[in-house]
Amino acid sequence: MTHTLFAADALLPEGWTRNVLLTWNDAGQLTQVQAGAQRPADAQAAQGPVIPGMPNLHSHAFQRAFAGLTEHRAEPEKATGRPELSRPPRGEVPTLSAPGGVADSFWSWRTLMYRFAARLGPQHMEAIATWLYAEMLEAGYTSVCEFQYVHHDTDGRPYTDDAALSRALLRAAQATGIGFTLLPVLYQTSGFGDQPPTEGQRRFIRSTESMLRLLETLKPDCDAQGARLGLAPHSLRAVPPDALHEALAGLDAIDRTAPVHIHIAEQTKEVDDCVEWSGLRPVEWLLDHARVDARWCLVHATHMNDAEYEYAARSGAVAGLCPTTEANLGDGIFDFAKWRSHGGAWGVGSDSHASVNAAEELLMLEYSQRLAKRQRNVGASAAQPHVATALTLEAVQGGAQASARAVGGLAAGQQADFVVLDAAHVALQGLSAPDMLSAHVFASHRTSAVDAVWVAGRARVAAGRHVLHDEAVSAFVAARTRLLQD
């Protein structure tokens, strides 16, 4: 059986096209994308321009419940030398406080995040992820790569079901209908040179053998719901060289096409520590010591020198950019123009979920480049003069590659993942399709201009709302409240 949608304007891989008929099968795969078509009498018509669904290539789901809780400085006189949950007057909500007198940075934020993660259980994880994934769909993401590093119980011991937390995420993805790539994280050390893990990392730690067993356990679960399974060596500071090579060989034995994601060069301290340990910068070391290719996603890769930009782009790896998180954490600015000049693939992720909005990531990426270069319209390309169009098409391609799923846009053979913009929205009314997308990214409240979202040919968001919206919000708020009060 075939299904159809007619779009007066659709963003195909080659650019904006008029009068497009999308046809897909029961499996949710596009079988035909016909330009210049007449609308069949029985075909549903989109109420606005149709754009490809955006893959979210980097997510730590549980951190959505933590977003907003670290946006204040601690008072030095209240410092205890460790992060703590403050106890406010009765009736007020507790917040997280950092050690006083310590300059706020990624590293102080990470300490607070560890404390929050220490409280998390499978039920919390599922409730948080279910709302997050519904929220992602409402914001124009149609698939997500989950970089999952909380594995064990609160005391650091494995659950009776060793895959309990990963399965909670799989259930959340299935319930909401978002496309899914699960990336269990290998984490073994706290720093370069085999430094032992800290107390705050006890829930993350796995031997390489244990990780490979987990992958073998999860593979049938992922296959059963059409999800992809890959591996995420957390970072060079968290995975020693021998473990990295052993884990990659084990992954190949399970699936030679599985994606590999890694945090790399997010912080200048990380770069300095890597140079002190090895004499090489992190991206340089990785490219010299691992077979990095198109299967890989280099998450952040914020701090590279000129040679690394060229070397990494030539490898075929995707640069995983998370502009709102990188801004929130004070990471630094990726040199987007330089990466592009070497033909580098890239995509966007919401990472810590300070913002959950596909268009917001594109806006932040473009604005960071404008601020760094003191220029406008940096993201435009020779083929696409409209910034929003150029960035959307490139981010979809890179996100699909990082996801290891056929979600690369509106073309036959790809999954029928697409977003319908609201042509009646005040910011979009009366504009051409390219200008509507520009207004969606740069001139609306972003999620407010999303009308409908389809994943694998099934409508998951209608009139801007996911069917689970109210139920998922209620469960999320309850889970966050329990985590803060336990």
C-alpha positions as a LaTeX table, in Angstrom:
\begin{tabular}{lrrr}
\hline
Residue & $x$ (\AA) & $y$ (\AA) & $z$ (\AA) \\
\hline
Met1 & 0.00 & 0.00 & 0.00 \\
Thr2 & 1.27 & 3.49 & $-0.82$ \\
His3 & 0.70 & 6.77 & 0.96 \\
Thr4 & 1.01 & 10.28 & $-0.43$ \\
Leu5 & 1.37 & 13.91 & 0.57 \\
Phe6 & 1.28 & 16.85 & $-1.84$ \\
Ala7 & 3.40 & 19.91 & $-1.05$ \\
Ala8 & 3.14 & 23.16 & $-2.97$ \\
Asp9 & 6.73 & 23.79 & $-1.82$ \\
Ala10 & 9.24 & 21.22 & $-0.59$ \\
Leu11 & 12.92 & 21.39 & 0.25 \\
Leu12 & 14.54 & 18.54 & $-1.70$ \\
Pro13 & 18.29 & 17.77 & $-1.55$ \\
Glu14 & 18.85 & 19.93 & $-4.63$ \\
Gly15 & 16.87 & 22.85 & $-3.20$ \\
Trp16 & 13.38 & 24.29 & $-3.11$ \\
Thr17 & 10.97 & 22.70 & $-5.57$ \\
Arg18 & 7.36 & 23.46 & $-6.49$ \\
Asn19 & 4.42 & 21.03 & $-6.55$ \\
Val20 & 6.02 & 17.94 & $-5.05$ \\
Leu21 & 4.23 & 14.64 & $-4.52$ \\
Leu22 & 5.78 & 12.47 & $-1.80$ \\
Thr23 & 4.95 & 8.76 & $-1.98$ \\
Trp24 & 5.93 & 6.16 & 0.61 \\
Asn25 & 5.21 & 2.55 & 1.48 \\
Asp26 & 3.93 & 0.87 & 4.63 \\
Ala27 & 7.50 & 0.59 & 5.90 \\
Gly28 & 7.74 & 4.39 & 5.90 \\
Gln29 & 10.26 & 4.55 & 3.07 \\
Leu30 & 9.90 & 7.15 & 0.32 \\
Thr31 & 9.38 & 5.36 & $-2.99$ \\
Gln32 & 8.93 & 8.42 & $-5.19$ \\
Val33 & 9.49 & 12.17 & $-4.93$ \\
Gln34 & 7.89 & 13.76 & $-7.97$ \\
Ala35 & 8.45 & 17.43 & $-8.76$ \\
Gly36 & 6.05 & 19.46 & $-10.90$ \\
Ala37 & 3.22 & 17.07 & $-10.07$ \\
Gln38 & $-0.51$ & 17.56 & $-10.15$ \\
Arg39 & $-2.21$ & 16.92 & $-6.85$ \\
Pro40 & $-4.10$ & 13.61 & $-6.99$ \\
Ala41 & $-7.68$ & 13.88 & $-5.82$ \\
Asp42 & $-7.06$ & 11.50 & $-2.91$ \\
Ala43 & $-3.72$ & 13.01 & $-1.77$ \\
Gln44 & $-3.50$ & 14.95 & 1.47 \\
Ala45 & $-2.05$ & 18.45 & 1.02 \\
Ala46 & 0.49 & 19.99 & 3.37 \\
Gln47 & $-0.61$ & 23.30 & 4.91 \\
Gly48 & 2.78 & 24.89 & 4.43 \\
Pro49 & 6.29 & 24.27 & 3.08 \\
Val50 & 7.70 & 20.79 & 3.71 \\
Ile51 & 11.29 & 20.47 & 4.92 \\
Pro52 & 13.26 & 17.33 & 5.79 \\
Gly53 & 13.20 & 16.21 & 9.43 \\
Met54 & 16.35 & 17.08 & 11.33 \\
Pro55 & 18.44 & 14.29 & 12.93 \\
Asn56 & 19.66 & 15.21 & 16.41 \\
Leu57 & 23.13 & 13.69 & 16.49 \\
His58 & 23.97 & 14.17 & 20.19 \\
Ser59 & 21.76 & 13.78 & 23.25 \\
His60 & 22.20 & 13.05 & 26.96 \\
Ala61 & 18.50 & 12.60 & 27.72 \\
Phe62 & 18.61 & 12.77 & 31.51 \\
Gln63 & 20.23 & 16.20 & 31.41 \\
Arg64 & 16.94 & 17.75 & 30.23 \\
Ala65 & 15.75 & 17.52 & 33.84 \\
Phe66 & 18.95 & 19.29 & 34.94 \\
Ala67 & 18.73 & 22.18 & 32.45 \\
Gly68 & 18.39 & 25.59 & 34.05 \\
Leu69 & 19.53 & 24.48 & 37.50 \\
Thr70 & 23.12 & 25.75 & 37.28 \\
Glu71 & 22.58 & 29.27 & 35.96 \\
His72 & 23.73 & 31.06 & 39.12 \\
Arg73 & 26.95 & 31.66 & 41.03 \\
Ala74 & 27.48 & 30.12 & 44.46 \\
Glu75 & 28.06 & 32.39 & 47.42 \\
Pro76 & 31.65 & 31.87 & 48.68 \\
Glu77 & 30.68 & 32.03 & 52.34 \\
Lys78 & 28.31 & 29.09 & 51.82 \\
Ala79 & 30.93 & 26.95 & 50.13 \\
Thr80 & 31.32 & 23.41 & 51.35 \\
Gly81 & 33.95 & 22.42 & 48.79 \\
Arg82 & 31.48 & 20.15 & 47.03 \\
Pro83 & 28.26 & 20.63 & 45.04 \\
Glu84 & 25.10 & 20.34 & 47.05 \\
Leu85 & 21.36 & 20.61 & 46.79 \\
Ser86 & 20.38 & 23.78 & 48.58 \\
Arg87 & 17.47 & 23.51 & 51.01 \\
Pro88 & 15.23 & 26.56 & 50.50 \\
Pro89 & 12.34 & 27.69 & 52.70 \\
Arg90 & 9.34 & 25.36 & 52.74 \\
Gly91 & 7.33 & 25.53 & 49.54 \\
Glu92 & 10.22 & 26.62 & 47.33 \\
Val93 & 12.00 & 24.39 & 44.84 \\
Pro94 & 15.58 & 23.24 & 45.62 \\
Thr95 & 18.39 & 24.18 & 43.26 \\
Leu96 & 21.94 & 22.97 & 42.71 \\
Ser97 & 24.85 & 24.99 & 44.06 \\
Ala98 & 28.49 & 24.82 & 42.96 \\
Pro99 & 31.44 & 25.08 & 45.34 \\
Gly100 & 31.86 & 28.73 & 46.28 \\
Gly101 & 34.92 & 30.66 & 45.16 \\
Val102 & 35.43 & 28.41 & 42.10 \\
Ala103 & 35.14 & 30.05 & 38.67 \\
Asp104 & 32.18 & 28.58 & 36.83 \\
Ser105 & 33.22 & 26.51 & 33.83 \\
Phe106 & 32.44 & 23.29 & 32.03 \\
Trp107 & 34.31 & 21.45 & 34.80 \\
Ser108 & 32.28 & 22.95 & 37.68 \\
Trp109 & 29.10 & 22.32 & 35.70 \\
Arg110 & 30.19 & 18.70 & 35.21 \\
Thr111 & 30.59 & 18.21 & 38.96 \\
Leu112 & 27.01 & 19.33 & 39.51 \\
Met113 & 25.79 & 17.14 & 36.67 \\
Tyr114 & 27.46 & 14.11 & 38.27 \\
Arg115 & 25.63 & 14.80 & 41.51 \\
Phe116 & 22.32 & 14.97 & 39.69 \\
Ala117 & 23.06 & 11.79 & 37.71 \\
Ala118 & 23.81 & 9.95 & 40.96 \\
Arg119 & 20.10 & 10.11 & 41.86 \\
Leu120 & 18.70 & 8.81 & 38.57 \\
Gly121 & 16.81 & 5.51 & 38.22 \\
Pro122 & 15.26 & 3.71 & 35.21 \\
Gln123 & 11.80 & 5.15 & 35.88 \\
His124 & 13.21 & 8.68 & 36.06 \\
Met125 & 15.16 & 8.07 & 32.86 \\
Glu126 & 12.12 & 6.84 & 30.94 \\
Ala127 & 9.88 & 9.70 & 32.09 \\
Ile128 & 12.51 & 12.34 & 31.28 \\
Ala129 & 13.34 & 10.84 & 27.89 \\
Thr130 & 9.69 & 10.39 & 26.90 \\
Trp131 & 8.98 & 14.09 & 27.39 \\
Leu132 & 12.30 & 15.07 & 25.81 \\
Tyr133 & 11.67 & 13.01 & 22.68 \\
Ala134 & 8.12 & 14.35 & 22.35 \\
Glu135 & 9.58 & 17.84 & 22.77 \\
Met136 & 12.20 & 17.12 & 20.10 \\
Leu137 & 9.52 & 16.03 & 17.66 \\
Glu138 & 7.51 & 19.17 & 18.32 \\
Ala139 & 10.69 & 21.17 & 17.63 \\
Gly140 & 11.45 & 19.61 & 14.24 \\
Tyr141 & 13.80 & 16.76 & 15.16 \\
Thr142 & 12.70 & 13.41 & 13.73 \\
Ser143 & 15.49 & 11.19 & 15.04 \\
Val144 & 18.04 & 11.25 & 17.84 \\
Cys145 & 21.44 & 9.73 & 18.67 \\
Glu146 & 21.46 & 8.96 & 22.40 \\
Phe147 & 24.95 & 9.10 & 23.95 \\
Gln148 & 24.07 & 6.96 & 26.98 \\
Tyr149 & 26.64 & 6.79 & 29.76 \\
Val150 & 24.65 & 6.21 & 32.97 \\
His151 & 24.71 & 2.40 & 33.13 \\
His152 & 24.62 & 1.17 & 36.72 \\
Asp153 & 22.65 & 1.52 & 39.94 \\
Thr154 & 23.29 & 4.43 & 42.30 \\
Asp155 & 25.98 & 2.46 & 44.18 \\
Gly156 & 27.85 & 1.71 & 40.95 \\
Arg157 & 26.77 & $-1.93$ & 40.81 \\
Pro158 & 25.08 & $-3.32$ & 37.69 \\
Tyr159 & 21.31 & $-3.61$ & 37.74 \\
Thr160 & 19.88 & $-7.13$ & 37.69 \\
Asp161 & 19.02 & $-6.24$ & 34.11 \\
Asp162 & 22.35 & $-4.79$ & 33.03 \\
Ala163 & 20.65 & $-2.95$ & 30.15 \\
Ala164 & 17.91 & $-1.39$ & 32.32 \\
Leu165 & 18.72 & 2.27 & 31.64 \\
Ser166 & 19.31 & 1.75 & 27.92 \\
Arg167 & 16.03 & $-0.13$ & 27.65 \\
Ala168 & 14.26 & 2.76 & 29.38 \\
Leu169 & 15.50 & 5.00 & 26.55 \\
Leu170 & 14.42 & 2.52 & 23.88 \\
Arg171 & 10.91 & 2.44 & 25.39 \\
Ala172 & 10.76 & 6.23 & 25.39 \\
Ala173 & 11.78 & 6.36 & 21.73 \\
Gln174 & 9.22 & 3.73 & 20.78 \\
Ala175 & 6.41 & 5.44 & 22.71 \\
Thr176 & 7.01 & 8.81 & 21.05 \\
Gly177 & 7.84 & 7.47 & 17.59 \\
Ile178 & 11.17 & 9.27 & 17.20 \\
Gly179 & 13.85 & 7.58 & 15.11 \\
Phe180 & 16.62 & 6.24 & 17.33 \\
Thr181 & 20.33 & 5.51 & 17.38 \\
Leu182 & 21.51 & 4.13 & 20.72 \\
Leu183 & 25.16 & 4.74 & 21.62 \\
Pro184 & 26.17 & 3.06 & 24.89 \\
Val185 & 29.20 & 4.85 & 26.28 \\
Leu186 & 32.50 & 3.24 & 27.21 \\
Tyr187 & 33.96 & 5.08 & 30.21 \\
Gln188 & 36.91 & 3.80 & 32.25 \\
Thr189 & 39.22 & 6.54 & 33.53 \\
Ser190 & 38.94 & 10.09 & 34.86 \\
Gly191 & 41.82 & 11.52 & 32.87 \\
Phe192 & 44.67 & 10.87 & 30.48 \\
Gly193 & 47.25 & 8.37 & 31.63 \\
Asp194 & 44.83 & 5.85 & 33.19 \\
Gln195 & 43.79 & 8.07 & 36.10 \\
Pro196 & 41.29 & 6.15 & 38.26 \\
Pro197 & 37.61 & 7.14 & 38.00 \\
Thr198 & 36.16 & 9.47 & 40.60 \\
Glu199 & 33.29 & 8.69 & 42.93 \\
Gly200 & 30.98 & 10.77 & 40.75 \\
Gln201 & 31.76 & 8.56 & 37.75 \\
Arg202 & 30.99 & 5.21 & 39.41 \\
Arg203 & 27.72 & 4.73 & 37.52 \\
Phe204 & 29.44 & 5.16 & 34.15 \\
Ile205 & 32.30 & 2.68 & 34.44 \\
Arg206 & 32.46 & $-0.52$ & 32.37 \\
Ser207 & 35.21 & $-2.89$ & 31.35 \\
Thr208 & 35.58 & $-3.34$ & 27.63 \\
Glu209 & 34.33 & $-6.92$ & 27.92 \\
Ser210 & 31.26 & $-5.72$ & 29.82 \\
Met211 & 30.53 & $-3.11$ & 27.15 \\
Leu212 & 30.71 & $-5.66$ & 24.35 \\
Arg213 & 28.34 & $-7.95$ & 26.26 \\
Leu214 & 25.95 & $-5.02$ & 26.64 \\
Leu215 & 26.05 & $-4.35$ & 22.90 \\
Glu216 & 25.28 & $-7.99$ & 22.17 \\
Thr217 & 22.36 & $-7.84$ & 24.61 \\
Leu218 & 20.93 & $-4.64$ & 23.12 \\
Lys219 & 21.33 & $-5.52$ & 19.43 \\
Pro220 & 18.11 & $-7.61$ & 19.18 \\
Asp221 & 16.14 & $-4.94$ & 21.07 \\
Cys222 & 17.32 & $-2.23$ & 18.68 \\
Asp223 & 16.68 & $-4.34$ & 15.61 \\
Ala224 & 13.15 & $-5.14$ & 16.79 \\
Gln225 & 12.12 & $-1.46$ & 16.79 \\
Gly226 & 14.14 & $-0.29$ & 13.81 \\
Ala227 & 16.76 & 1.50 & 15.90 \\
Arg228 & 20.48 & 1.53 & 15.17 \\
Leu229 & 23.07 & 0.49 & 17.74 \\
Gly230 & 26.57 & 1.92 & 17.87 \\
Leu231 & 29.32 & 2.67 & 20.37 \\
Ala232 & 30.50 & 5.85 & 22.05 \\
Pro233 & 34.00 & 5.81 & 23.51 \\
His234 & 33.31 & 8.75 & 25.81 \\
Ser235 & 36.56 & 10.64 & 25.17 \\
Leu236 & 40.29 & 10.06 & 24.96 \\
Arg237 & 40.60 & 11.03 & 28.62 \\
Ala238 & 38.02 & 8.37 & 29.62 \\
Val239 & 39.11 & 5.44 & 27.39 \\
Pro240 & 42.75 & 4.27 & 27.37 \\
Pro241 & 44.26 & 3.39 & 23.97 \\
Asp242 & 44.22 & $-0.40$ & 24.44 \\
Ala243 & 40.58 & $-0.33$ & 25.51 \\
Leu244 & 39.66 & 1.87 & 22.56 \\
His245 & 41.21 & $-0.51$ & 20.05 \\
Glu246 & 39.70 & $-3.60$ & 21.73 \\
Ala247 & 36.23 & $-2.02$ & 21.84 \\
Leu248 & 36.34 & $-0.99$ & 18.19 \\
Ala249 & 37.39 & $-4.49$ & 17.14 \\
Gly250 & 34.57 & $-5.95$ & 19.21 \\
Leu251 & 32.06 & $-3.56$ & 17.67 \\
Asp252 & 33.17 & $-4.59$ & 14.19 \\
Ala253 & 32.51 & $-8.22$ & 15.08 \\
Ile254 & 28.92 & $-7.27$ & 15.97 \\
Asp255 & 28.27 & $-4.78$ & 13.14 \\
Arg256 & 30.95 & $-3.33$ & 10.87 \\
Thr257 & 28.59 & $-0.52$ & 9.83 \\
Ala258 & 27.72 & 0.60 & 13.36 \\
Pro259 & 28.32 & 4.29 & 14.10 \\
Val260 & 31.06 & 5.45 & 16.47 \\
His261 & 30.73 & 8.75 & 18.36 \\
Ile262 & 33.28 & 10.38 & 20.65 \\
His263 & 33.60 & 13.64 & 22.61 \\
Ile264 & 36.75 & 15.33 & 21.38 \\
Ala265 & 38.54 & 18.66 & 22.00 \\
Glu266 & 35.57 & 20.31 & 23.70 \\
Gln267 & 37.72 & 22.20 & 26.22 \\
Thr268 & 41.16 & 23.82 & 26.05 \\
Lys269 & 42.11 & 22.01 & 29.28 \\
Glu270 & 41.37 & 18.73 & 27.51 \\
Val271 & 43.69 & 19.74 & 24.68 \\
Asp272 & 46.46 & 20.79 & 27.07 \\
Asp273 & 46.15 & 17.58 & 29.10 \\
Cys274 & 46.28 & 15.46 & 25.95 \\
Val275 & 49.42 & 17.24 & 24.73 \\
Glu276 & 51.06 & 16.72 & 28.13 \\
Trp277 & 50.14 & 13.01 & 28.06 \\
Ser278 & 50.97 & 12.17 & 24.44 \\
Gly279 & 52.66 & 15.10 & 22.77 \\
Leu280 & 49.68 & 15.34 & 20.40 \\
Arg281 & 46.43 & 17.28 & 20.37 \\
Pro282 & 43.25 & 15.13 & 20.84 \\
Val283 & 41.98 & 15.16 & 17.24 \\
Glu284 & 45.51 & 14.65 & 15.97 \\
Trp285 & 46.05 & 11.68 & 18.32 \\
Leu286 & 42.74 & 10.08 & 17.38 \\
Leu287 & 43.33 & 10.38 & 13.64 \\
Asp288 & 46.84 & 8.98 & 14.01 \\
His289 & 45.81 & 6.02 & 16.20 \\
Ala290 & 42.35 & 4.93 & 15.02 \\
Arg291 & 40.78 & 4.21 & 11.64 \\
Val292 & 38.53 & 7.26 & 11.68 \\
Asp293 & 36.19 & 7.32 & 8.69 \\
Ala294 & 32.61 & 8.17 & 7.72 \\
Arg295 & 31.26 & 5.96 & 10.55 \\
Trp296 & 32.63 & 8.39 & 13.11 \\
Cys297 & 31.09 & 11.48 & 14.67 \\
Leu298 & 33.54 & 13.85 & 16.36 \\
Val299 & 31.32 & 15.55 & 18.91 \\
His300 & 32.24 & 19.21 & 19.50 \\
Ala301 & 35.79 & 19.14 & 18.02 \\
Thr302 & 35.76 & 22.78 & 19.10 \\
His303 & 39.48 & 23.32 & 19.59 \\
Met304 & 41.43 & 22.21 & 16.51 \\
Asn305 & 44.36 & 23.80 & 14.75 \\
Asp306 & 44.50 & 24.33 & 10.98 \\
Ala307 & 46.08 & 20.95 & 10.28 \\
Glu308 & 43.47 & 19.14 & 12.37 \\
Tyr309 & 40.59 & 20.82 & 10.55 \\
Glu310 & 41.93 & 19.59 & 7.23 \\
Tyr311 & 42.97 & 16.14 & 8.52 \\
Ala312 & 39.63 & 15.48 & 10.24 \\
Ala313 & 37.53 & 16.72 & 7.31 \\
Arg314 & 39.44 & 14.44 & 4.91 \\
Ser315 & 38.70 & 11.44 & 7.13 \\
Gly316 & 35.01 & 11.66 & 6.21 \\
Ala317 & 33.93 & 11.92 & 9.86 \\
Val318 & 31.00 & 14.13 & 10.84 \\
Ala319 & 31.61 & 17.09 & 13.14 \\
Gly320 & 28.88 & 16.93 & 15.79 \\
Leu321 & 28.10 & 20.55 & 16.63 \\
Cys322 & 25.93 & 21.43 & 19.64 \\
Pro323 & 25.87 & 25.23 & 19.48 \\
Thr324 & 23.44 & 26.00 & 22.32 \\
Thr325 & 25.17 & 23.62 & 24.74 \\
Glu326 & 28.62 & 24.81 & 23.68 \\
Ala327 & 27.47 & 28.38 & 24.36 \\
Asn328 & 25.83 & 27.42 & 27.67 \\
Leu329 & 29.02 & 25.73 & 28.89 \\
Gly330 & 31.40 & 28.36 & 27.58 \\
Asp331 & 33.21 & 25.82 & 25.40 \\
Gly332 & 34.32 & 28.08 & 22.59 \\
Ile333 & 33.43 & 28.55 & 18.91 \\
Phe334 & 33.94 & 25.98 & 16.18 \\
Asp335 & 35.47 & 27.44 & 12.99 \\
Phe336 & 32.60 & 26.49 & 10.71 \\
Ala337 & 33.92 & 28.25 & 7.61 \\
Lys338 & 37.27 & 26.48 & 7.87 \\
Trp339 & 35.62 & 23.07 & 8.29 \\
Arg340 & 33.37 & 23.72 & 5.31 \\
Ser341 & 36.32 & 24.89 & 3.18 \\
His342 & 37.76 & 21.38 & 3.52 \\
Gly343 & 34.43 & 19.75 & 2.58 \\
Gly344 & 33.74 & 18.56 & 6.12 \\
Ala345 & 30.40 & 16.95 & 6.96 \\
Trp346 & 28.55 & 18.26 & 10.03 \\
Gly347 & 25.28 & 18.04 & 11.90 \\
Val348 & 23.66 & 19.42 & 15.03 \\
Gly349 & 22.68 & 18.04 & 18.41 \\
Ser350 & 21.00 & 19.40 & 21.52 \\
Asp351 & 23.45 & 17.65 & 23.91 \\
Ser352 & 22.61 & 18.87 & 27.43 \\
His353 & 19.22 & 20.23 & 26.26 \\
Ala354 & 19.61 & 23.78 & 27.49 \\
Ser355 & 17.57 & 24.26 & 24.32 \\
Val356 & 15.52 & 21.62 & 22.51 \\
Asn357 & 14.93 & 23.11 & 19.10 \\
Ala358 & 16.37 & 22.16 & 15.73 \\
Ala359 & 16.04 & 25.69 & 14.33 \\
Glu360 & 17.59 & 27.18 & 17.48 \\
Glu361 & 20.78 & 25.18 & 16.91 \\
Leu362 & 21.05 & 26.52 & 13.36 \\
Leu363 & 20.43 & 30.06 & 14.59 \\
Met364 & 23.06 & 29.75 & 17.33 \\
Leu365 & 25.57 & 28.25 & 14.90 \\
Glu366 & 25.11 & 31.12 & 12.46 \\
Tyr367 & 25.16 & 33.80 & 15.14 \\
Ser368 & 28.32 & 32.41 & 16.75 \\
Gln369 & 30.06 & 32.65 & 13.39 \\
Arg370 & 28.81 & 36.20 & 12.85 \\
Leu371 & 30.13 & 37.23 & 16.25 \\
Ala372 & 33.49 & 35.55 & 15.69 \\
Lys373 & 33.98 & 36.90 & 12.16 \\
Arg374 & 31.97 & 40.14 & 12.38 \\
Gln375 & 30.23 & 39.20 & 9.15 \\
Arg376 & 26.66 & 38.29 & 8.18 \\
Asn377 & 25.19 & 35.29 & 6.36 \\
Val378 & 28.25 & 33.14 & 7.01 \\
Gly379 & 26.25 & 29.93 & 6.55 \\
Ala380 & 25.16 & 30.71 & 2.99 \\
Ser381 & 26.80 & 28.64 & 0.27 \\
Ala382 & 27.48 & 29.00 & $-3.43$ \\
Ala383 & 24.58 & 26.66 & $-4.15$ \\
Gln384 & 22.20 & 28.08 & $-1.52$ \\
Pro385 & 22.26 & 31.84 & $-0.84$ \\
His386 & 19.60 & 31.52 & 1.88 \\
Val387 & 21.39 & 30.72 & 5.14 \\
Ala388 & 18.54 & 28.69 & 6.65 \\
Thr389 & 18.18 & 26.58 & 3.50 \\
Ala390 & 21.91 & 25.88 & 3.21 \\
Leu391 & 22.30 & 25.00 & 6.89 \\
Thr392 & 19.21 & 22.79 & 6.96 \\
Leu393 & 20.27 & 20.71 & 3.96 \\
Glu394 & 23.83 & 20.22 & 5.20 \\
Ala395 & 22.81 & 19.45 & 8.79 \\
Val396 & 20.28 & 16.85 & 7.62 \\
Gln397 & 22.92 & 15.09 & 5.51 \\
Gly398 & 25.52 & 15.09 & 8.27 \\
Gly399 & 22.99 & 14.05 & 10.89 \\
Ala400 & 21.83 & 11.14 & 8.77 \\
Gln401 & 25.42 & 9.97 & 8.32 \\
Ala402 & 26.08 & 10.18 & 12.06 \\
Ser403 & 22.82 & 8.35 & 12.80 \\
Ala404 & 23.68 & 5.51 & 10.39 \\
Arg405 & 20.06 & 5.65 & 9.24 \\
Ala406 & 18.44 & 6.49 & 5.89 \\
Val407 & 17.13 & 9.88 & 7.01 \\
Gly408 & 19.08 & 12.10 & 4.63 \\
Gly409 & 16.23 & 14.13 & 3.19 \\
Leu410 & 13.29 & 14.03 & 0.83 \\
Ala411 & 14.49 & 11.52 & $-1.77$ \\
Ala412 & 13.45 & 8.05 & $-2.88$ \\
Gly413 & 14.99 & 5.37 & $-0.66$ \\
Gln414 & 15.11 & 7.64 & 2.38 \\
Gln415 & 12.72 & 7.41 & 5.30 \\
Ala416 & 9.63 & 9.61 & 5.08 \\
Asp417 & 10.72 & 12.01 & 7.84 \\
Phe418 & 9.56 & 15.57 & 7.27 \\
Val419 & 8.31 & 18.74 & 8.91 \\
Val420 & 5.48 & 20.95 & 7.69 \\
Leu421 & 5.86 & 24.63 & 8.53 \\
Asp422 & 2.82 & 26.70 & 9.45 \\
Ala423 & 2.19 & 29.01 & 6.49 \\
Ala424 & $-0.44$ & 30.86 & 8.55 \\
His425 & 2.05 & 31.78 & 11.30 \\
Val426 & 2.40 & 35.55 & 11.55 \\
Ala427 & 6.16 & 35.40 & 10.92 \\
Leu428 & 5.68 & 33.29 & 7.78 \\
Gln429 & 2.46 & 34.55 & 6.18 \\
Gly430 & 2.73 & 35.81 & 2.62 \\
Leu431 & 6.39 & 34.87 & 2.16 \\
Ser432 & 8.08 & 32.64 & $-0.40$ \\
Ala433 & 9.06 & 29.17 & 0.79 \\
Pro434 & 12.78 & 30.01 & 1.23 \\
Asp435 & 11.85 & 33.13 & 3.18 \\
Met436 & 9.40 & 31.11 & 5.30 \\
Leu437 & 12.24 & 28.82 & 6.37 \\
Ser438 & 14.43 & 31.85 & 7.06 \\
Ala439 & 11.66 & 33.38 & 9.16 \\
His440 & 11.22 & 30.09 & 11.01 \\
Val441 & 14.92 & 30.03 & 11.95 \\
Phe442 & 15.59 & 33.73 & 12.46 \\
Ala443 & 12.29 & 35.53 & 13.09 \\
Ser444 & 9.82 & 33.25 & 14.90 \\
His445 & 9.78 & 31.57 & 18.28 \\
Arg446 & 11.01 & 28.61 & 16.23 \\
Thr447 & 8.86 & 25.78 & 17.61 \\
Ser448 & 5.81 & 28.00 & 17.15 \\
Ala449 & 6.14 & 27.83 & 13.36 \\
Val450 & 6.13 & 24.01 & 13.22 \\
Asp451 & 2.71 & 22.69 & 12.19 \\
Ala452 & 3.19 & 18.95 & 11.65 \\
Val453 & 5.98 & 16.38 & 11.96 \\
Trp454 & 6.04 & 12.96 & 10.29 \\
Val455 & 8.40 & 10.09 & 11.08 \\
Ala456 & 8.56 & 7.05 & 8.80 \\
Gly457 & 5.39 & 8.26 & 7.11 \\
Arg458 & 3.39 & 8.57 & 10.32 \\
Ala459 & 2.14 & 11.87 & 11.71 \\
Arg460 & 3.65 & 12.31 & 15.18 \\
Val461 & 2.91 & 16.01 & 15.67 \\
Ala462 & $-0.26$ & 17.76 & 14.52 \\
Ala463 & $-1.06$ & 21.46 & 15.02 \\
Gly464 & 2.28 & 21.71 & 16.83 \\
Arg465 & 1.48 & 19.12 & 19.51 \\
His466 & 2.57 & 15.54 & 20.09 \\
Val467 & $-0.21$ & 13.17 & 21.09 \\
Leu468 & 1.64 & 12.40 & 24.36 \\
His469 & 2.33 & 16.04 & 25.19 \\
Asp470 & 0.23 & 16.45 & 28.35 \\
Glu471 & 0.89 & 12.96 & 29.70 \\
Ala472 & 4.62 & 13.22 & 29.08 \\
Val473 & 4.89 & 16.68 & 30.66 \\
Ser474 & 3.15 & 15.48 & 33.81 \\
Ala475 & 5.44 & 12.46 & 34.19 \\
Phe476 & 8.55 & 14.56 & 33.49 \\
Val477 & 7.71 & 17.17 & 36.12 \\
Ala478 & 6.95 & 14.46 & 38.68 \\
Ala479 & 10.27 & 12.70 & 37.96 \\
Arg480 & 12.28 & 15.92 & 38.21 \\
Thr481 & 10.56 & 16.85 & 41.47 \\
Arg482 & 11.42 & 13.46 & 43.00 \\
Leu483 & 15.04 & 13.75 & 41.86 \\
Leu484 & 15.45 & 17.15 & 43.47 \\
Gln485 & 13.78 & 16.20 & 46.72 \\
Asp486 & 15.14 & 12.69 & 47.36 \\
\hline
\end{tabular}
